[in-house]
């Protein structure tokens, strides 16, 4: 599954426990990684030392996938916004 948000493409590499994504920019360069595991969604960018650029709590300790497509879209949109800020930080 691939979801495009703005100039970023989220490629789902695992669908559950954890649900995870490799994230690419418009040139096809992998720029970030995100996953939802144990109720925590975290997105990190290797270019800024692998530190999280976005994180939030989803469900409880047993949650390893989004509860709905609308929730997935909303969180990935917030993640894309945070990645954009990370890009600006690196510039």
N, C-alpha and C positions, 0 to 999 in steps of 0.2 A: 504494500500500500504506500502511495506517495501523496502527500498533502503539500500544496504550494500556498505559502502565505507571504505576500509581498515579494521580495526578491530571494526568499529562502525556500528550499525544498526539503521537507521532512520525509525521510525514507524509513518506514517502520521495519526494523530488523527482527523484532520479536513481538508477538501480539499480547502476551500475558505473562505475568510473574517473572521478570518485569516486562512491562510494555516499554520498548525502547526505540530510539530513533537516531540515525546518523543524519546530520543536517548539512546541506550544501548551499553555497551561494550561487549566483546566476552564472558563474564561470564553470561550475561543476566541481569546485574545490570543497572538500569536506572541512567545515569550520567549527563544528560543535557536535556534541553528543548529549542526548537527554534520555532519562529513564524514570519510570514510575515504579517504585519498589517499596514495599512495607509502608504504603500510604504517603510516601514522600516523592514528589516530582522534583528532579534536579537537572539543570542544564549547565554544562561546563564547556568552555572554549580553550583548547590547548594553547592558543596563541597568548592567552593571558594567564599562563602558568597552570592551566587546568582548573582554576578556581571557578566555583559556581557563579554564573551571571544571573541566574534566576532559580528560585526554589519556592515550593508551596506544598501544603498538606492537602492530600486528596483522600477522603475516607478515613479508614483506620489502619492499624498495623497489618491487616490481612489484604489490603487493597494493592493489587498489582496490575490493574488496568483501569482505564477511565470508565466511569459509570454510564456515560452516554456520548454520542457523537458531538452533541452541542457542548458538553463539558470539555471534551478533547479539543475541539476547535477553539474554544475560549482560552484554554491554558496554553495551547501552542501559539496562539496569537500574542499572548502576553510574553511568551518565551521569545518569539521573533522580535518583539519590541526591545527586550533586554539584550538580545544578540546585536541588534542595531546599535544600541548604546555601547556595547563592548567594542564594536568596530570603530566607533567614534573615539573611544578611549585610546585605542591603539594608533590612531592616525597621527 
